[in-house]
Structures are given as structure tokens and as C-alpha cells.
């Protein structure tokens, strides 16, 4: 369950690329005070819940003002009895270019414990973390949390169905890349109502969790907020769905179809 949650979170919080410097829309799609909550369901059972917040902060890096992005994830119900998860993540990003300066995580999953910190030096293409210094391929490398918020702000106006985007991110003491294919537009039903979405399919590797023919799908609101609303993947036994529960403090009202 720990690896499954991590895979879903990484994919759910990310999508991007085009070149060395990825373009993003100039009008911000999120603002301080935004709070999003999600639930992860295994079949009909809610297995975990997550909360994402955008917070004001006086903390500066390299003399630059930042925003604090805060994420909490925990198991619930029966899953919480057998395998308790209490994870917390923070990322401090530049208010203008949205790149991360500093990332920290406090992982508590069953008997597993991990605390890590990472300092991003984008111009020098490196990440200095608890367990060493890591070289990055570009000057746009993100952590688990900041990737989500930067991805929401991408300019994808030139994407066509079938196009791929890529994400470079630091996680688990390594730099990784994720490929995601754009599949077009759909209308989906959520707890918040029917919403027009952009649909993506991130690449996954078969193994202990996924079947050889497993596909992972991601739906993002097709409006000025670009809020990820739903992710779905089939696993060896059953399927897992992550969907939004609530969205407060958005930059724009969600465009609900009546």
C-alpha cells in the first residue's frame, strides 16, 4: 500500500514538458488560501485522504519571497487499523517562477520512518539533500509537491491529442522522469458537480502492483484553476481511484455544468 500511494500521488500531482524551459501561463492558477482535499478509494472503500494547502510565508530564499505548499496524507477506516500512514510534506517555491527552493518530508507509514530535506539550486542544476548531492538534467527540477502546482500553471495550448509531456522530479534520493500522454477532453461527474476536463495517461511500469496492460488516467479541470479532479488505475487485484472531495479558496470559480 505504501508504494501504491506514492505512485498515485506522484502521478496525480504532476504533468509537464516541451523543452529545456517549460512555459507556464502568466496569470496564476492558484493563490494563498487555496485548500484542496482528496480521497483515495480501493473499490468502494476509502483507503486514504489528503489535504493540500497554499500558505503565505515570510521565509525568503536567496532574498526572494516564497509561498509555502503544505500536504498531509493519511490512511482512513479499515486501512488505518492495519497500516497507519501519517505523511507530511512542505515545499517553498518562488512566487514568480514557481520553482522550488526547499523541500522537506516527514514520512510515517506503519513501522517505516523517514525524514528528508532538499535544497534546490536550479541555476547550478543540483539538489543538495539529506543523503547527498544530486545533479539535475535541467534548470526546472521539482519536488513531489511543487511539481503539482507548477504543472497546473503550464501553457498547454499547443498540445494535440497523442502528444507526450515529461516531468523531472526529485524523490526518494534520485532524479526521475515521468512521461504522460494527452488524450483530449472529457466531462466527468465529481462530488463538486459535472466538470469539463483535460485527460492524460501517465506511463507506469508493470510489476508487483500493476498488470502488464494497466493504464493510469488523470483528469484535470479545463478552466483557469487546472485542478486535478480524478485519477484511476487498475492494479493486480481491483482498481484504485483518487478523487477530489472539496476545493476552497480557488483563484476562479469552478466551471460546473448545469
Residue pairs with C-beta under 8 A, 6 or more apart in sequence:
1 47
1 75
1 79
1 83
1 85
2 83
2 85
2 109
2 110
2 112
3 208
3 209
4 209
4 235
4 240
5 40
5 48
5 73
5 85
7 204
7 209
8 40
8 231
8 233
8 240
8 242
9 50
9 73
9 144
10 144
10 169
10 171
10 178
11 178
11 180
11 202
11 204
11 216
11 218
11 231
12 38
12 148
12 218
12 228
12 231
12 242
13 144
13 145
13 147
13 148
13 151
13 228
14 142
14 147
14 148
14 151
14 167
14 169
14 178
14 180
15 151
15 154
15 165
15 167
15 178
15 180
15 200
15 202
15 218
15 220
16 22
16 147
16 150
16 151
16 154
16 165
16 166
16 167
17 164
17 165
17 166
17 167
18 165
20 138
20 139
20 140
21 138
21 139
21 140
22 140
22 150
22 154
23 154
23 155
24 98
24 150
24 153
24 154
24 155
25 153
25 154
25 155
27 224
28 153
28 251
29 152
29 153
29 224
29 225
29 226
29 251
30 54
30 149
30 152
30 153
30 225
30 250
30 251
31 54
31 249
31 251
32 54
32 55
32 56
32 67
32 249
33 54
33 248
33 249
34 52
34 53
34 54
34 247
34 248
34 249
34 250
34 251
35 51
35 52
35 53
35 54
35 246
35 247
35 248
35 249
36 51
36 52
36 53
36 227
36 244
36 246
36 247
36 248
37 49
37 50
37 51
37 52
37 244
37 245
37 246
37 247
38 49
38 50
38 51
38 52
38 242
38 243
38 244
38 245
39 46
39 48
39 49
39 50
39 76
39 242
39 243
39 245
40 46
40 47
40 48
40 49
40 50
40 240
40 241
40 242
41 47
41 240
41 241
41 242
41 243
42 79
42 238
42 239
42 240
43 238
43 239
45 77
45 78
45 79
46 76
46 77
47 75
47 76
47 77
47 79
47 240
48 73
48 74
48 75
48 76
48 79
48 85
49 73
49 74
49 76
49 245
50 71
50 72
50 73
50 74
51 71
51 72
51 73
52 69
52 70
52 71
52 145
52 148
53 69
53 70
53 71
54 67
54 68
54 69
54 149
54 249
55 67
55 68
55 69
55 70
56 67
56 68
57 66
57 67
57 68
57 92
59 66
59 68
59 92
60 66
61 92
61 94
61 101
61 102
62 101
64 94
64 95
64 96
64 101
65 94
65 95
66 92
66 93
66 94
66 95
66 101
67 92
67 93
67 95
68 90
68 91
68 92
69 90
69 91
69 92
69 93
69 145
69 146
69 148
69 149
70 88
70 89
70 90
71 87
71 88
71 89
71 90
71 144
71 145
72 87
72 88
72 89
73 85
73 86
73 87
73 88
74 80
74 84
74 85
74 86
74 87
75 83
75 84
75 85
83 109
83 110
84 108
84 109
84 110
85 108
85 109
85 110
86 108
86 109
87 105
87 106
87 107
87 108
87 109
88 105
88 106
89 103
89 104
89 105
89 106
89 143
89 144
89 145
90 103
90 104
90 105
90 145
91 100
91 102
91 103
91 143
91 144
91 145
91 146
92 100
92 101
92 102
92 103
93 99
93 100
93 101
93 146
93 149
93 150
94 100
94 101
98 146
98 149
98 150
98 153
99 120
99 122
99 140
99 142
99 146
99 150
100 120
100 142
100 143
100 145
100 146
101 119
101 120
102 117
102 118
102 119
102 120
103 117
103 118
103 120
103 143
103 144
103 145
103 146
103 170
104 115
104 116
104 117
104 118
105 114
105 115
105 116
105 144
106 114
106 115
107 113
107 114
107 115
107 116
115 130
116 129
116 130
116 131
116 173
117 129
117 130
118 127
118 128
118 129
118 130
118 143
118 170
119 127
119 128
119 129
120 127
120 141
120 143
120 170
121 127
121 128
122 136
122 139
122 140
122 141
123 139
125 135
125 136
125 137
125 138
125 139
125 141
126 133
126 134
126 135
126 136
127 133
127 134
127 136
127 141
127 170
127 175
128 134
129 170
129 173
131 173
132 173
134 170
134 173
134 174
134 175
135 175
136 168
136 170
136 175
137 168
137 175
137 177
138 168
140 150
140 168
141 168
141 169
141 170
141 175
142 150
142 167
142 168
142 169
142 170
143 169
143 170
143 171
144 169
144 171
147 167
147 169
148 228
151 167
151 226
152 220
152 225
152 226
152 227
152 228
153 226
154 165
154 226
156 165
156 182
156 198
159 165
159 182
160 182
161 182
161 183
161 184
162 181
162 182
163 181
163 182
164 179
164 180
164 181
164 182
165 179
165 180
165 182
165 200
166 177
166 178
166 179
166 180
167 177
167 178
167 180
168 175
168 176
168 177
169 175
169 176
169 177
169 178
170 176
178 202
178 203
179 202
179 203
180 200
180 201
180 202
180 203
180 218
181 200
181 201
181 202
181 203
182 198
182 199
182 200
183 199
183 200
183 201
183 217
184 198
184 199
185 196
185 197
185 198
185 199
185 222
186 196
186 197
186 199
186 219
187 194
187 195
187 196
187 197
187 257
188 194
188 195
188 197
188 219
188 229
188 230
190 229
190 230
190 243
190 244
191 243
191 244
191 245
191 246
192 229
192 244
192 246
192 247
192 254
192 256
193 254
193 256
193 257
194 256
194 257
195 221
195 222
195 223
195 229
195 254
195 255
195 256
195 257
196 221
196 222
196 223
196 255
196 257
197 219
197 220
197 221
197 222
197 229
197 230
198 219
198 220
198 221
198 222
199 217
199 218
199 219
199 220
200 217
200 218
200 219
200 220
201 215
201 216
201 217
201 218
202 216
202 218
203 216
204 210
204 214
204 215
204 216
204 233
206 212
206 214
208 236
209 235
209 236
210 233
210 234
210 235
210 236
211 234
211 235
211 236
214 233
214 234
214 235
215 233
215 234
216 231
216 232
216 233
217 231
217 232
217 233
218 228
218 230
218 231
219 228
219 229
219 230
219 231
220 226
220 227
220 228
220 229
221 227
221 228
221 229
221 254
221 255
222 255
223 252
223 254
223 255
224 251
224 252
225 247
225 250
225 251
225 252
225 254
227 244
227 247
227 250
227 254
228 244
229 243
229 244
230 241
230 242
230 243
230 244
231 241
231 242
231 243
232 239
232 240
232 241
232 242
233 239
233 240
247 254
